[in-house]
Amino acid sequence: MRRLAYRLLRVLARRVIQRYHPDVIGVTGSYGKTSAKEAIEAVLASAYVVRSSAGSFNNEFGLPFTVLGVSPHLTSGFSRGLQAAFNGLRLLLTRQPYPTALVLEMGADRPGDIRDLVQLTHLNVGVLTGVGATHLQRFGTVDAVLAEKSLLVTAVSPRGWAVLNGDDVRARTLAEVAPARIISYGFDGGCAVRAIDAAPSRDQATGEWGILVKIEFNQQRFAVFLPGVAGRHSVYAALAGVAVGAAYHLDVVEIVSGLRRYVPPAGRMRVLAGAFKTTLIDDSYNASPDAAVAAIEALRQWPTDRRRWAVLGDMAELGTATEPAHRAVGTTVANERIDELVVVGEHGRATLAAAVAQGLPADRVHHFTQPAAAAAWLRERVQPGDVLLLKGSQASRMEKVVKALLADQSKAGELLVRQYGAWLSS
């Protein structure tokens, strides 16, 4: 029954796209997909009617839901399916208003996922945010992950655009095989869209912290303040938005206007006000080795004269790379001179051991098996001015720690990930 429903929704979604002819921008990568998708939508909204993937709508069911205009707030899969079928038939039987551009996030948990998703639609633009060690239990090697992600880039026609993270070694190799025109983005001097400088900054009008970044493309240079976000690696989302805007020949005014509307997704390097006058860097949505290292480096760069805490949950689905990946994170914590390390989960023991071996004092490393215990312990020890990075894979449920440390817990529903349905009772 599930497979039959899936096929029906695919047929309806494909027919809707064939009838309304929206431009389709596909976004994939081992990290940064959602942030890039949000930035691209913000930029294109200056000139197009845009719809993007909502929530976790990035798989074989999620993409048809997005195409057919189903709300992510329908928590029942059955109700989503009925709504999608109704919307699809209405769009096909009567002429309805429809977006002129779709920004579709495409995830891959196993081999064949990207192939199935790109067959659903034609791609005008394919965006690859980067390739790293994710879902290795099913893919086996990072090269296999690259092969899967490359299917999105090679599905774009020669008249379209492949938008590649030029700082990512593996993503950069696809410029040689992509049939489409290429736009690269990054900090590297060879990128068509380039960030020249990015640093934590505070908006003088609002007092909000974020990142001030200077961007260059088409021999033009401009500065953009990205509010509520931390980390040099968070700039890549904005750069992807600029690159797609450039592909659509938007001018600088339109692009900057769009980026001012960009709001970083919940759980992705969001800067939040913490209890006891602390600062939280909430990166609790998910975790991979590359992203964890980048987040720890961002924590080190965040301006404070008080303590920096790395509060890290286990990283999941790494297969045989699990222990070395966790040890590498611990080494990074020590090398970046983070003041306190808190880990949640069994794999974190490897992180602790590596951090101590690299010189972090044993009395500054702390292990917990459950996020609730870590949260209670932290509430008793954090002090005004402390900065805490909170990161882990979905299974680690590090958003529970974030919620316990929020200055205003009543805002958890609007600020944090997984604040609905069964997540709240598990």
C-alpha positions as a Markdown table, in Angstrom:
| # | Residue | x | y | z |
|---|---|---|---|---|
| 1 | Met | 0.0 | 0.0 | 0.0 |
| 2 | Arg | 2.8 | 2.4 | 0.9 |
| 3 | Arg | 4.6 | 1.8 | -2.4 |
| 4 | Leu | 1.3 | 2.2 | -4.3 |
| 5 | Ala | 0.7 | 5.6 | -2.6 |
| 6 | Tyr | 4.3 | 6.6 | -3.4 |
| 7 | Arg | 3.8 | 5.9 | -7.1 |
| 8 | Leu | 0.5 | 7.8 | -7.2 |
| 9 | Leu | 2.1 | 10.9 | -5.6 |
| 10 | Arg | 5.0 | 10.7 | -8.0 |
| 11 | Val | 2.7 | 10.6 | -11.0 |
| 12 | Leu | 0.7 | 13.5 | -9.7 |
| 13 | Ala | 3.8 | 15.6 | -8.9 |
| 14 | Arg | 5.4 | 14.9 | -12.3 |
| 15 | Arg | 2.2 | 15.8 | -14.1 |
| 16 | Val | 1.8 | 19.0 | -12.1 |
| 17 | Ile | 5.4 | 20.1 | -13.0 |
| 18 | Gln | 4.8 | 19.2 | -16.6 |
| 19 | Arg | 1.7 | 21.4 | -16.7 |
| 20 | Tyr | 2.9 | 24.5 | -14.8 |
| 21 | His | 6.6 | 24.4 | -15.9 |
| 22 | Pro | 8.2 | 25.9 | -12.7 |
| 23 | Asp | 12.0 | 26.3 | -12.7 |
| 24 | Val | 13.4 | 23.6 | -10.4 |
| 25 | Ile | 16.5 | 24.1 | -8.3 |
| 26 | Gly | 17.7 | 20.9 | -6.7 |
| 27 | Val | 19.9 | 21.1 | -3.6 |
| 28 | Thr | 21.9 | 18.2 | -2.2 |
| 29 | Gly | 25.1 | 17.6 | -0.1 |
| 30 | Ser | 26.4 | 15.9 | 3.0 |
| 31 | Tyr | 25.9 | 19.1 | 5.0 |
| 32 | Gly | 24.4 | 22.5 | 4.6 |
| 33 | Lys | 21.5 | 21.5 | 2.4 |
| 34 | Thr | 18.7 | 23.1 | 4.4 |
| 35 | Ser | 20.6 | 26.3 | 5.1 |
| 36 | Ala | 21.5 | 26.7 | 1.4 |
| 37 | Lys | 17.9 | 25.9 | 0.3 |
| 38 | Glu | 16.6 | 28.6 | 2.6 |
| 39 | Ala | 19.1 | 31.2 | 1.4 |
| 40 | Ile | 18.3 | 30.3 | -2.3 |
| 41 | Glu | 14.6 | 30.7 | -1.6 |
| 42 | Ala | 15.2 | 34.1 | 0.1 |
| 43 | Val | 17.2 | 35.4 | -2.9 |
| 44 | Leu | 14.9 | 34.1 | -5.6 |
| 45 | Ala | 11.9 | 35.5 | -3.8 |
| 46 | Ser | 13.1 | 39.0 | -5.0 |
| 47 | Ala | 12.0 | 38.1 | -8.5 |
| 48 | Tyr | 10.0 | 34.9 | -8.4 |
| 49 | Val | 7.1 | 33.2 | -6.7 |
| 50 | Val | 9.0 | 30.5 | -4.8 |
| 51 | Arg | 8.2 | 27.4 | -2.9 |
| 52 | Ser | 10.8 | 25.3 | -1.1 |
| 53 | Ser | 11.0 | 22.0 | 0.7 |
| 54 | Ala | 9.6 | 22.3 | 4.2 |
| 55 | Gly | 10.7 | 20.4 | 7.3 |
| 56 | Ser | 12.2 | 17.0 | 6.4 |
| 57 | Phe | 10.4 | 16.9 | 3.0 |
| 58 | Asn | 13.6 | 15.8 | 1.1 |
| 59 | Asn | 12.9 | 12.1 | 0.4 |
| 60 | Glu | 10.8 | 10.1 | -2.0 |
| 61 | Phe | 7.6 | 11.1 | -0.2 |
| 62 | Gly | 8.7 | 14.6 | 0.9 |
| 63 | Leu | 9.4 | 15.9 | -2.6 |
| 64 | Pro | 6.0 | 15.0 | -4.0 |
| 65 | Phe | 4.5 | 16.7 | -0.9 |
| 66 | Thr | 6.4 | 19.9 | -1.6 |
| 67 | Val | 5.5 | 19.9 | -5.3 |
| 68 | Leu | 1.8 | 19.3 | -4.4 |
| 69 | Gly | 1.8 | 22.0 | -1.7 |
| 70 | Val | 1.2 | 19.9 | 1.4 |
| 71 | Ser | 1.8 | 21.5 | 4.8 |
| 72 | Pro | 4.5 | 20.1 | 7.0 |
| 73 | His | 2.2 | 20.7 | 10.0 |
| 74 | Leu | 0.1 | 17.7 | 9.0 |
| 75 | Thr | 1.9 | 15.2 | 11.3 |
| 76 | Ser | -0.2 | 12.2 | 10.1 |
| 77 | Gly | 1.3 | 10.5 | 7.0 |
| 78 | Phe | -2.3 | 9.4 | 6.0 |
| 79 | Ser | -3.6 | 13.0 | 6.2 |
| 80 | Arg | -0.6 | 14.2 | 4.2 |
| 81 | Gly | -1.2 | 11.6 | 1.5 |
| 82 | Leu | -4.9 | 12.6 | 1.2 |
| 83 | Gln | -4.1 | 16.3 | 1.1 |
| 84 | Ala | -1.4 | 15.7 | -1.6 |
| 85 | Ala | -3.7 | 13.6 | -3.8 |
| 86 | Phe | -6.5 | 16.2 | -3.5 |
| 87 | Asn | -4.1 | 19.1 | -4.3 |
| 88 | Gly | -2.6 | 17.2 | -7.2 |
| 89 | Leu | -6.0 | 16.5 | -8.8 |
| 90 | Arg | -7.2 | 20.0 | -8.3 |
| 91 | Leu | -4.0 | 21.4 | -9.9 |
| 92 | Leu | -4.5 | 19.1 | -12.9 |
| 93 | Leu | -8.2 | 19.5 | -13.4 |
| 94 | Thr | -8.4 | 23.3 | -12.9 |
| 95 | Arg | -5.9 | 26.0 | -13.5 |
| 96 | Gln | -4.6 | 27.2 | -10.2 |
| 97 | Pro | -1.9 | 29.7 | -9.1 |
| 98 | Tyr | 1.4 | 27.9 | -8.8 |
| 99 | Pro | 5.0 | 28.9 | -7.9 |
| 100 | Thr | 7.3 | 29.9 | -10.8 |
| 101 | Ala | 10.3 | 28.3 | -9.0 |
| 102 | Leu | 10.7 | 25.3 | -6.7 |
| 103 | Val | 13.7 | 24.9 | -4.5 |
| 104 | Leu | 13.8 | 21.2 | -3.6 |
| 105 | Glu | 16.2 | 19.7 | -1.0 |
| 106 | Met | 17.2 | 16.2 | -2.0 |
| 107 | Gly | 18.6 | 13.9 | 0.7 |
| 108 | Ala | 20.2 | 10.5 | 0.3 |
| 109 | Asp | 20.2 | 7.9 | 3.1 |
| 110 | Arg | 21.1 | 5.0 | 0.8 |
| 111 | Pro | 22.3 | 4.3 | -2.8 |
| 112 | Gly | 19.7 | 5.1 | -5.4 |
| 113 | Asp | 17.9 | 7.9 | -3.5 |
| 114 | Ile | 19.1 | 10.8 | -5.6 |
| 115 | Arg | 18.5 | 8.9 | -8.8 |
| 116 | Asp | 14.8 | 8.4 | -7.8 |
| 117 | Leu | 14.4 | 12.0 | -6.8 |
| 118 | Val | 15.9 | 13.6 | -9.9 |
| 119 | Gln | 13.7 | 11.4 | -12.1 |
| 120 | Leu | 10.7 | 13.1 | -10.5 |
| 121 | Thr | 11.4 | 16.4 | -12.3 |
| 122 | His | 13.6 | 18.2 | -14.7 |
| 123 | Leu | 16.3 | 20.3 | -13.1 |
| 124 | Asn | 17.2 | 23.8 | -14.2 |
| 125 | Val | 19.8 | 24.2 | -11.5 |
| 126 | Gly | 21.6 | 21.6 | -9.4 |
| 127 | Val | 23.4 | 22.7 | -6.2 |
| 128 | Leu | 26.0 | 20.6 | -4.4 |
| 129 | Thr | 26.9 | 22.0 | -1.0 |
| 130 | Gly | 29.7 | 19.5 | -0.3 |
| 131 | Val | 30.5 | 15.8 | 0.2 |
| 132 | Gly | 31.6 | 14.2 | 3.5 |
| 133 | Ala | 31.4 | 11.1 | 5.7 |
| 134 | Thr | 27.7 | 10.7 | 6.2 |
| 135 | His | 25.5 | 7.6 | 6.1 |
| 136 | Leu | 28.5 | 5.4 | 5.7 |
| 137 | Gln | 26.7 | 2.4 | 7.2 |
| 138 | Arg | 24.8 | 2.2 | 3.9 |
| 139 | Phe | 27.3 | 3.8 | 1.5 |
| 140 | Gly | 30.5 | 2.3 | 2.8 |
| 141 | Thr | 32.9 | 5.0 | 1.6 |
| 142 | Val | 32.9 | 8.7 | 1.0 |
| 143 | Asp | 33.6 | 8.0 | -2.7 |
| 144 | Ala | 30.2 | 6.2 | -2.8 |
| 145 | Val | 28.6 | 9.2 | -1.3 |
| 146 | Leu | 30.2 | 11.4 | -4.0 |
| 147 | Ala | 28.9 | 9.1 | -6.7 |
| 148 | Glu | 25.4 | 9.3 | -5.4 |
| 149 | Lys | 25.4 | 13.1 | -5.0 |
| 150 | Ser | 26.9 | 13.5 | -8.4 |
| 151 | Leu | 23.7 | 12.2 | -9.9 |
| 152 | Leu | 22.0 | 15.5 | -9.2 |
| 153 | Val | 24.7 | 17.5 | -10.9 |
| 154 | Thr | 24.8 | 15.3 | -14.0 |
| 155 | Ala | 21.0 | 15.4 | -14.3 |
| 156 | Val | 21.0 | 19.1 | -15.1 |
| 157 | Ser | 20.8 | 19.8 | -18.8 |
| 158 | Pro | 23.5 | 21.8 | -20.7 |
| 159 | Arg | 21.3 | 24.8 | -20.7 |
| 160 | Gly | 21.1 | 24.8 | -16.9 |
| 161 | Trp | 23.6 | 25.5 | -14.2 |
| 162 | Ala | 25.6 | 23.3 | -11.8 |
| 163 | Val | 26.3 | 25.3 | -8.6 |
| 164 | Leu | 29.2 | 23.8 | -6.7 |
| 165 | Asn | 31.0 | 24.5 | -3.5 |
| 166 | Gly | 34.4 | 25.4 | -4.8 |
| 167 | Asp | 36.1 | 24.9 | -1.4 |
| 168 | Asp | 35.0 | 21.3 | -1.2 |
| 169 | Val | 37.6 | 19.1 | -3.0 |
| 170 | Arg | 35.1 | 16.4 | -3.9 |
| 171 | Ala | 32.3 | 18.7 | -5.1 |
| 172 | Arg | 34.9 | 20.6 | -7.2 |
| 173 | Thr | 35.7 | 17.5 | -9.2 |
| 174 | Leu | 32.2 | 17.4 | -10.6 |
| 175 | Ala | 32.9 | 20.5 | -12.7 |
| 176 | Glu | 34.7 | 18.1 | -15.1 |
| 177 | Val | 31.7 | 15.8 | -15.7 |
| 178 | Ala | 28.7 | 18.1 | -15.3 |
| 179 | Pro | 27.0 | 18.8 | -18.7 |
| 180 | Ala | 25.6 | 22.1 | -17.4 |
| 181 | Arg | 27.3 | 25.5 | -17.1 |
| 182 | Ile | 29.3 | 25.9 | -13.8 |
| 183 | Ile | 29.1 | 28.5 | -11.1 |
| 184 | Ser | 31.4 | 27.9 | -8.1 |
| 185 | Tyr | 31.2 | 29.5 | -4.7 |
| 186 | Gly | 33.4 | 29.7 | -1.6 |
| 187 | Phe | 36.3 | 31.5 | -0.1 |
| 188 | Asp | 38.8 | 30.2 | -2.7 |
| 189 | Gly | 40.1 | 32.9 | -5.0 |
| 190 | Gly | 39.1 | 30.8 | -8.1 |
| 191 | Cys | 35.4 | 30.8 | -7.2 |
| 192 | Ala | 33.0 | 32.8 | -9.3 |
| 193 | Val | 31.1 | 33.9 | -6.1 |
| 194 | Arg | 33.6 | 34.5 | -3.4 |
| 195 | Ala | 33.5 | 35.4 | 0.3 |
| 196 | Ile | 36.5 | 37.7 | 0.9 |
| 197 | Asp | 36.0 | 38.1 | 4.6 |
| 198 | Ala | 33.6 | 36.8 | 7.3 |
| 199 | Ala | 33.6 | 37.5 | 11.0 |
| 200 | Pro | 31.3 | 37.6 | 14.0 |
| 201 | Ser | 29.6 | 41.0 | 14.3 |
| 202 | Arg | 26.9 | 42.7 | 16.2 |
| 203 | Asp | 24.1 | 44.8 | 14.6 |
| 204 | Gln | 24.4 | 48.2 | 16.1 |
| 205 | Ala | 20.7 | 48.9 | 15.7 |
| 206 | Thr | 19.2 | 45.7 | 17.1 |
| 207 | Gly | 22.1 | 44.4 | 19.2 |
| 208 | Glu | 21.8 | 41.0 | 17.5 |
| 209 | Trp | 24.9 | 38.9 | 16.9 |
| 210 | Gly | 25.6 | 37.4 | 13.5 |
| 211 | Ile | 28.2 | 37.3 | 10.7 |
| 212 | Leu | 29.3 | 40.2 | 8.5 |
| 213 | Val | 30.5 | 38.9 | 5.2 |
| 214 | Lys | 32.0 | 40.6 | 2.2 |
| 215 | Ile | 31.1 | 39.0 | -1.1 |
| 216 | Glu | 32.4 | 39.4 | -4.6 |
| 217 | Phe | 31.0 | 38.3 | -8.0 |
| 218 | Asn | 30.9 | 39.8 | -11.5 |
| 219 | Gln | 33.6 | 42.3 | -10.4 |
| 220 | Gln | 31.2 | 43.7 | -7.8 |
| 221 | Arg | 31.8 | 43.7 | -4.1 |
| 222 | Phe | 29.2 | 44.1 | -1.3 |
| 223 | Ala | 28.7 | 43.4 | 2.4 |
| 224 | Val | 25.9 | 41.5 | 4.0 |
| 225 | Phe | 25.0 | 41.0 | 7.6 |
| 226 | Leu | 23.6 | 37.5 | 8.4 |
| 227 | Pro | 21.8 | 37.8 | 11.7 |
| 228 | Gly | 21.5 | 35.1 | 14.3 |
| 229 | Val | 24.0 | 32.8 | 12.7 |
| 230 | Ala | 27.5 | 31.7 | 13.8 |
| 231 | Gly | 30.5 | 30.1 | 12.0 |
| 232 | Arg | 32.5 | 30.8 | 8.9 |
| 233 | His | 31.0 | 27.6 | 7.4 |
| 234 | Ser | 27.5 | 29.2 | 7.8 |
| 235 | Val | 28.5 | 31.7 | 5.1 |
| 236 | Tyr | 28.3 | 29.0 | 2.5 |
| 237 | Ala | 24.5 | 29.1 | 2.5 |
| 238 | Ala | 24.5 | 32.8 | 1.6 |
| 239 | Leu | 27.1 | 32.1 | -1.1 |
| 240 | Ala | 24.9 | 29.4 | -2.6 |
| 241 | Gly | 22.0 | 31.9 | -2.6 |
| 242 | Val | 24.2 | 34.5 | -4.4 |
| 243 | Ala | 25.4 | 31.9 | -6.9 |
| 244 | Val | 21.9 | 30.8 | -7.9 |
| 245 | Gly | 20.8 | 34.5 | -8.0 |
| 246 | Ala | 23.7 | 35.1 | -10.4 |
| 247 | Ala | 22.6 | 32.2 | -12.6 |
| 248 | Tyr | 19.2 | 33.9 | -12.8 |
| 249 | His | 20.9 | 37.2 | -13.7 |
| 250 | Leu | 19.5 | 39.0 | -10.6 |
| 251 | Asp | 21.3 | 42.2 | -9.8 |
| 252 | Val | 23.1 | 43.0 | -6.6 |
| 253 | Val | 20.2 | 45.0 | -5.1 |
| 254 | Glu | 17.9 | 42.1 | -5.6 |
| 255 | Ile | 20.4 | 39.6 | -4.1 |
| 256 | Val | 21.2 | 41.7 | -1.1 |
| 257 | Ser | 17.5 | 42.4 | -0.5 |
| 258 | Gly | 16.9 | 38.6 | -0.6 |
| 259 | Leu | 19.7 | 37.8 | 1.8 |
| 260 | Arg | 18.3 | 40.3 | 4.3 |
| 261 | Arg | 15.2 | 38.0 | 4.5 |
| 262 | Tyr | 17.3 | 34.9 | 5.1 |
| 263 | Val | 16.7 | 33.3 | 8.5 |
| 264 | Pro | 19.0 | 30.4 | 9.4 |
| 265 | Pro | 17.0 | 27.2 | 10.0 |
| 266 | Ala | 16.4 | 25.9 | 13.5 |
| 267 | Gly | 19.2 | 23.8 | 14.8 |
| 268 | Arg | 21.8 | 25.0 | 12.3 |
| 269 | Met | 24.3 | 27.3 | 14.0 |
| 270 | Arg | 21.6 | 29.5 | 15.4 |
| 271 | Val | 22.7 | 32.0 | 18.0 |
| 272 | Leu | 20.2 | 32.1 | 20.8 |
| 273 | Ala | 20.0 | 33.8 | 24.2 |
| 274 | Gly | 20.8 | 31.3 | 26.9 |
| 275 | Ala | 19.8 | 31.2 | 30.6 |
| 276 | Phe | 22.0 | 33.0 | 33.1 |
| 277 | Lys | 23.1 | 35.5 | 30.4 |
| 278 | Thr | 24.9 | 32.8 | 28.4 |
| 279 | Thr | 25.0 | 32.5 | 24.6 |
| 280 | Leu | 24.0 | 29.3 | 22.9 |
| 281 | Ile | 25.1 | 28.2 | 19.4 |
| 282 | Asp | 22.4 | 25.7 | 18.5 |
| 283 | Asp | 23.6 | 23.2 | 16.0 |
| 284 | Ser | 21.4 | 20.4 | 17.3 |
| 285 | Tyr | 19.7 | 19.4 | 14.1 |
| 286 | Asn | 22.3 | 16.8 | 13.0 |
| 287 | Ala | 26.0 | 16.1 | 13.0 |
| 288 | Ser | 28.7 | 14.7 | 10.7 |
| 289 | Pro | 32.5 | 14.7 | 11.3 |
| 290 | Asp | 33.2 | 17.7 | 8.9 |
| 291 | Ala | 30.4 | 19.7 | 10.3 |
| 292 | Ala | 31.4 | 19.0 | 13.9 |
| 293 | Val | 34.9 | 20.2 | 13.3 |
| 294 | Ala | 33.7 | 23.4 | 11.6 |
| 295 | Ala | 31.3 | 24.1 | 14.5 |
| 296 | Ile | 34.0 | 23.7 | 17.0 |
| 297 | Glu | 36.2 | 26.1 | 15.1 |
| 298 | Ala | 33.4 | 28.6 | 15.0 |
| 299 | Leu | 33.0 | 28.2 | 18.8 |
| 300 | Arg | 36.7 | 29.1 | 19.2 |
| 301 | Gln | 36.2 | 32.2 | 17.0 |
| 302 | Trp | 33.2 | 33.5 | 18.9 |
| 303 | Pro | 34.1 | 36.6 | 20.9 |
| 304 | Thr | 33.9 | 36.2 | 24.6 |
| 305 | Asp | 36.3 | 36.6 | 27.6 |
| 306 | Arg | 34.5 | 33.8 | 29.5 |
| 307 | Arg | 34.4 | 30.0 | 29.0 |
| 308 | Arg | 33.6 | 28.2 | 25.8 |
| 309 | Trp | 31.8 | 24.9 | 26.1 |
| 310 | Ala | 31.5 | 22.2 | 23.5 |
| 311 | Val | 28.4 | 20.1 | 24.3 |
| 312 | Leu | 28.4 | 17.2 | 21.8 |
| 313 | Gly | 26.1 | 14.3 | 21.2 |
| 314 | Asp | 27.1 | 11.2 | 19.4 |
| 315 | Met | 27.4 | 11.2 | 15.6 |
| 316 | Ala | 25.3 | 8.4 | 14.0 |
| 317 | Glu | 25.5 | 6.2 | 10.9 |
| 318 | Leu | 29.3 | 6.3 | 10.5 |
| 319 | Gly | 29.9 | 2.5 | 10.4 |
| 320 | Thr | 33.5 | 1.6 | 10.8 |
| 321 | Ala | 34.5 | 5.3 | 10.8 |
| 322 | Thr | 32.6 | 5.8 | 14.1 |
| 323 | Glu | 35.5 | 5.7 | 16.6 |
| 324 | Pro | 38.1 | 7.5 | 14.5 |
| 325 | Ala | 35.6 | 10.2 | 13.6 |
| 326 | His | 34.7 | 10.8 | 17.3 |
| 327 | Arg | 38.4 | 10.8 | 18.2 |
| 328 | Ala | 39.1 | 13.4 | 15.6 |
| 329 | Val | 36.4 | 15.6 | 17.1 |
| 330 | Gly | 38.0 | 15.3 | 20.5 |
| 331 | Thr | 41.4 | 16.2 | 19.0 |
| 332 | Thr | 39.9 | 19.3 | 17.5 |
| 333 | Val | 38.3 | 20.4 | 20.8 |
| 334 | Ala | 41.7 | 20.2 | 22.5 |
| 335 | Asn | 43.6 | 21.9 | 19.6 |
| 336 | Glu | 41.1 | 24.7 | 19.5 |
| 337 | Arg | 41.6 | 25.3 | 23.2 |
| 338 | Ile | 38.0 | 24.9 | 24.1 |
| 339 | Asp | 37.6 | 25.3 | 27.9 |
| 340 | Glu | 35.0 | 22.6 | 28.7 |
| 341 | Leu | 33.9 | 19.5 | 26.8 |
| 342 | Val | 30.6 | 17.7 | 27.6 |
| 343 | Val | 29.6 | 14.6 | 25.6 |
| 344 | Val | 26.3 | 12.8 | 25.6 |
| 345 | Gly | 26.3 | 9.1 | 24.5 |
| 346 | Glu | 28.5 | 6.1 | 24.3 |
| 347 | His | 30.6 | 7.1 | 21.3 |
| 348 | Gly | 31.5 | 10.3 | 23.1 |
| 349 | Arg | 33.9 | 8.3 | 25.3 |
| 350 | Ala | 36.3 | 8.2 | 22.3 |
| 351 | Thr | 35.9 | 12.0 | 22.0 |
| 352 | Leu | 36.8 | 12.5 | 25.6 |
| 353 | Ala | 39.8 | 10.1 | 25.4 |
| 354 | Ala | 41.2 | 11.9 | 22.4 |
| 355 | Ala | 40.7 | 15.4 | 23.9 |
| 356 | Val | 42.5 | 14.4 | 27.1 |
| 357 | Ala | 45.3 | 12.7 | 25.2 |
| 358 | Gln | 45.8 | 15.9 | 23.2 |
| 359 | Gly | 46.1 | 18.0 | 26.4 |
| 360 | Leu | 42.7 | 19.0 | 27.6 |
| 361 | Pro | 42.7 | 18.6 | 31.4 |
| 362 | Ala | 40.7 | 15.6 | 32.7 |
| 363 | Asp | 38.7 | 17.8 | 35.1 |
| 364 | Arg | 37.3 | 19.7 | 32.1 |
| 365 | Val | 35.8 | 16.7 | 30.3 |
| 366 | His | 32.4 | 15.4 | 31.3 |
| 367 | His | 30.4 | 12.4 | 30.1 |
| 368 | Phe | 26.6 | 11.8 | 30.3 |
| 369 | Thr | 24.5 | 9.0 | 28.8 |
| 370 | Gln | 21.3 | 11.1 | 28.5 |
| 371 | Pro | 20.7 | 14.7 | 27.4 |
| 372 | Ala | 18.4 | 15.4 | 30.4 |
| 373 | Ala | 21.3 | 14.6 | 32.8 |
| 374 | Ala | 23.7 | 16.8 | 30.8 |
| 375 | Ala | 21.2 | 19.7 | 30.8 |
| 376 | Ala | 20.6 | 19.6 | 34.5 |
| 377 | Trp | 24.3 | 19.5 | 35.2 |
| 378 | Leu | 25.0 | 22.4 | 32.9 |
| 379 | Arg | 22.3 | 24.6 | 34.4 |
| 380 | Glu | 24.1 | 24.4 | 37.7 |
| 381 | Arg | 27.5 | 25.3 | 36.3 |
| 382 | Val | 27.3 | 27.8 | 33.4 |
| 383 | Gln | 28.0 | 31.4 | 34.2 |
| 384 | Pro | 27.2 | 34.8 | 32.6 |
| 385 | Gly | 29.2 | 35.3 | 29.5 |
| 386 | Asp | 29.8 | 31.6 | 28.8 |
| 387 | Val | 29.3 | 30.5 | 25.2 |
| 388 | Leu | 28.0 | 27.0 | 24.5 |
| 389 | Leu | 28.0 | 25.0 | 21.3 |
| 390 | Leu | 25.4 | 22.2 | 21.2 |
| 391 | Lys | 25.6 | 19.7 | 18.5 |
| 392 | Gly | 24.8 | 16.0 | 17.8 |
| 393 | Ser | 23.0 | 13.7 | 15.4 |
| 394 | Gln | 19.3 | 13.5 | 15.5 |
| 395 | Ala | 19.3 | 10.4 | 17.7 |
| 396 | Ser | 21.3 | 12.3 | 20.3 |
| 397 | Arg | 18.3 | 14.7 | 20.9 |
| 398 | Met | 20.6 | 17.6 | 21.8 |
| 399 | Glu | 17.7 | 20.0 | 21.3 |
| 400 | Lys | 16.6 | 18.8 | 24.7 |
| 401 | Val | 19.7 | 20.3 | 26.2 |
| 402 | Val | 19.2 | 23.5 | 24.2 |
| 403 | Lys | 15.7 | 23.9 | 25.4 |
| 404 | Ala | 16.8 | 23.5 | 29.1 |
| 405 | Leu | 19.3 | 26.2 | 28.6 |
| 406 | Leu | 17.2 | 28.7 | 26.7 |
| 407 | Ala | 16.6 | 32.1 | 28.4 |
| 408 | Asp | 13.0 | 31.9 | 27.5 |
| 409 | Gln | 11.8 | 28.3 | 27.2 |
| 410 | Ser | 8.3 | 29.4 | 26.0 |
| 411 | Lys | 10.0 | 30.2 | 22.6 |
| 412 | Ala | 11.3 | 26.7 | 22.1 |
| 413 | Gly | 8.5 | 25.9 | 19.6 |
| 414 | Glu | 9.6 | 28.7 | 17.3 |
| 415 | Leu | 13.3 | 28.4 | 17.8 |
| 416 | Leu | 14.3 | 24.8 | 18.1 |
| 417 | Val | 14.0 | 21.6 | 16.0 |
| 418 | Arg | 11.7 | 18.7 | 16.7 |
| 419 | Gln | 9.2 | 20.6 | 18.8 |
| 420 | Tyr | 6.1 | 18.8 | 17.5 |
| 421 | Gly | 4.3 | 15.5 | 17.4 |
| 422 | Ala | 5.9 | 12.3 | 18.7 |
| 423 | Trp | 9.3 | 14.1 | 19.1 |
| 424 | Leu | 8.0 | 15.9 | 22.2 |
| 425 | Ser | 7.0 | 12.6 | 23.9 |
| 426 | Ser | 10.1 | 10.6 | 23.1 |
